[in-house]
Amino acid sequence: MAAKNSRASAFPAAASPAAPPAAVPPPPASAAADRSSETLERLRASIGTLSTMMRRELEETLPWYRRLSADERSALGLVAQNGITAFVSWYEHPSSPSWVLSDVFGTAPTELTRSISLQRALQLIRTVVQVVEDRVPELAAPEEQVGLREAVLRYSREVAFAAADVYARAAENRGAWDTRLEALAVDGILRGENTDALQSRISALGWTSHSRFTIMAGPAPSEPTAPFLATLRRAAGRFAEDVMVGIQGDKLILVLGNVSAPESAYPRLSELFAPGPVVYGPLAATLADATASAKAAFAGIAVARGWPSAPRPVSAEDLLPERVMGGDESAKRSLILNIYRPLLAASNGLVETLSSYLQGGHSLEAAARELFVHSNTVRYRLRRVCDVTGWDPLIPREAFVLQTALIVGRLGTPAKGNQPKGTQAKTNQPKGAGTQGVTGK
């Protein structure tokens, strides 16, 4: 008060140097000390009363507080009571702010962040401050009430910042743990770990999808920073219900659950990868199948340069010929199981017609002459090939996949000389019939 009055009296002197400053006698220092000491005594004596009022106010004004368990209410009530006690100490020595975390929160940060959100923690702090502020007329003399209210406001600001710091550190710890757990889950999918353990990990990350898994792989940025990964997760979250991100060397892996509109989602997500081929594996029905999908995607990346005009992203299924040439056994099995054997089972000369069409330079007339049938018959059989396999021989790239399937299927069929006794095909059978008979058998 004395300093304030002395500053106020200095302004007239600056405006009129000739006029002597007005003599305003400051209040005696002993009186200010007595009032401060009296206020402190009242504060100390009211700690119990304020704590009781604070607990009652929490019960009455915060519905979520009443829904907490007894242990949680006790822990939060202790935090609030510590806050009132710490305020008294701080009011006596306001120059030392180190009390906030140790005196108010103590060992409660972990329990606090588990029990309530930051928003509710701030509501609790506001209630405690309001209780103290409402009792200011009873705690201080009229001339000290303004100063006490200012002290309460400053105190509430320090506590609010301290609470935010507690929650920020807890979020950082959870984020670091989630990142490690996510990396383990992605690695487990790639290596085909035990499904139960893997399911437990992804459930801990909040994963809810149990089917329709998609694996996308491509080049990773040179420095995949935390903001980049956060942006990638947000972007992927617009198209999929669940997302996991993994970095392995120079490869970026996206594990997606229940992707909506894949035709538009995959191209948009591929834009977040570094320049280079981006491959997505076949849709996996279960978590166990996701490993095979991931292996197909990585096998596709290894040979994608064999198809320079491949789209971005490209399906691992569209790279089956290149994967076969790269030594991928799963690609060979896929061609045999999904193309070659269904064609043999369909009979009606589909294998012979397809083979003649491909060897004749994709000419309907040349295939018709070789097979002694009408060109419309060849066209009909080629449509049947598309219906049976899903690959259209009239499209050059898909015809290449079909031709690769024929080659792989024939190489996987035992030669006639190696057939068991009694399975030798008749020599007068039509072209290709011997192969059909052996495979069918």
Long-range contacts (C-beta under 8 A, 24 or more apart in sequence): 1-26, 1-27, 1-32, 2-26, 2-27, 2-29, 2-32, 35-140, 35-141, 35-143, 35-144, 36-144, 38-141, 39-91, 39-139, 39-140, 39-141, 39-144, 39-148, 40-88, 40-91, 40-92, 42-138, 42-139, 42-140, 43-87, 43-88, 43-91, 43-139, 44-88, 46-135, 46-138, 46-139, 47-84, 47-85, 47-88, 50-84, 50-131, 50-132, 50-135, 51-80, 51-81, 51-84, 53-131, 53-135, 54-80, 54-81, 54-84, 54-127, 54-128, 54-131, 55-80, 57-127, 57-130, 57-131, 58-124, 58-127, 61-127, 62-120, 62-123, 62-124, 62-127, 64-116, 64-120, 65-124, 68-115, 68-116, 72-111, 72-115, 75-108, 75-111, 75-112, 75-115, 76-112, 76-115, 76-116, 76-124, 78-108, 79-104, 79-105, 79-106, 79-108, 79-112, 79-124, 80-124, 80-127, 80-128, 82-106, 83-125, 83-128, 83-159, 84-128, 84-132, 87-132, 87-152, 87-155, 90-151, 90-155, 90-158, 91-148, 91-151, 91-155, 94-151, 94-154, 97-158, 100-158, 100-159, 100-161, 100-162, 101-162, 101-165, 101-166, 104-159, 104-162, 105-162, 105-163, 105-166, 109-166, 109-169, 109-170, 110-170, 112-163, 112-166, 113-166, 113-167, 113-170, 118-163, 118-164, 118-167, 121-163, 121-167, 122-160, 122-163, 125-156, 125-159, 125-160, 125-163, 126-156, 129-153, 129-155, 129-156, 129-159, 178-205, 181-205, 182-244, 182-245, 182-246, 183-246, 183-247, 185-244, 185-255, 186-244, 186-245, 186-246, 186-248, 186-253, 186-255, 187-246, 187-248, 189-215, 189-255, 189-287, 189-290, 189-291, 189-294, 190-246, 190-248, 190-253, 190-291, 190-294, 190-295, 190-298, 191-291, 192-288, 192-291, 195-287, 195-288, 198-287, 199-287, 202-242, 202-244, 202-287, 205-244, 206-242, 207-242, 207-244, 207-257, 208-241, 208-242, 208-257, 209-241, 209-242, 209-257, 209-258, 210-286, 210-287, 211-258, 211-285, 211-286, 212-257, 212-258, 212-259, 212-283, 212-284, 212-285, 213-255, 213-256, 213-257, 213-283, 213-284, 213-285, 213-286, 213-287, 213-289, 213-290, 213-293, 214-240, 214-254, 214-255, 214-256, 214-257, 214-259, 214-262, 214-280, 214-281, 214-283, 214-284, 214-293, 215-253, 215-254, 215-255, 215-256, 215-280, 215-281, 215-284, 215-290, 215-293, 215-294, 215-297, 216-253, 216-254, 216-256, 216-266, 216-269, 216-270, 216-278, 216-279, 216-280, 216-281, 216-297, 216-313, 217-251, 217-252, 217-253, 217-254, 217-278, 217-279, 217-280, 217-281, 217-294, 217-297, 217-298, 217-301, 218-251, 218-252, 218-270, 218-273, 218-274, 218-276, 218-277, 218-278, 218-279, 218-301, 218-313, 219-250, 219-251, 219-252, 219-273, 219-274, 219-275, 219-276, 219-277, 219-278, 220-247, 220-249, 220-250, 220-251, 220-252, 220-273, 220-274, 221-252, 221-274, 222-274, 224-252, 231-272, 232-272, 235-268, 235-269, 235-272, 236-269, 239-264, 239-265, 239-268, 239-269, 240-265, 251-298, 251-301, 253-294, 255-290, 266-313, 267-312, 267-313, 269-313, 270-312, 270-313, 277-301, 277-304, 277-305, 277-310, 277-312, 277-313, 277-314, 278-312, 278-313, 278-314, 279-304, 279-313, 279-314, 279-315, 279-316, 279-319, 280-313, 280-314, 280-315, 280-316, 281-316, 282-315, 282-316, 282-317, 292-330, 295-330, 296-323, 296-328, 296-330, 296-331, 299-323, 299-326, 299-328, 299-330, 299-331, 302-326, 303-328, 318-397, 318-401, 320-401, 320-404, 320-405, 321-400, 321-401, 321-404, 324-404, 324-408, 332-408, 332-412, 335-401, 335-404, 335-405, 335-408, 335-409, 336-405, 336-408, 336-409, 336-412, 338-389, 338-390, 339-389, 339-391, 339-401, 339-402, 339-405, 339-409, 340-405, 340-406, 340-408, 340-409, 340-412, 340-439, 341-409, 341-439, 342-388, 342-389, 343-385, 343-388, 343-389, 344-409, 344-435, 344-436, 344-439, 344-440, 345-440, 346-384, 346-388, 347-436, 348-381, 348-384, 349-381, 349-432, 350-381, 350-384, 350-385, 350-388, 351-406, 351-432, 351-435, 351-436, 352-430, 352-431, 352-432, 353-378, 353-381, 353-382, 353-385, 354-381, 354-382, 354-385, 354-393, 354-402, 354-406, 355-406, 355-432, 357-382, 357-393, 358-393, 358-399, 358-402, 358-403, 358-406, 362-393, 362-394, 362-396, 362-399, 409-439, 410-435, 413-438, 413-439, 414-438
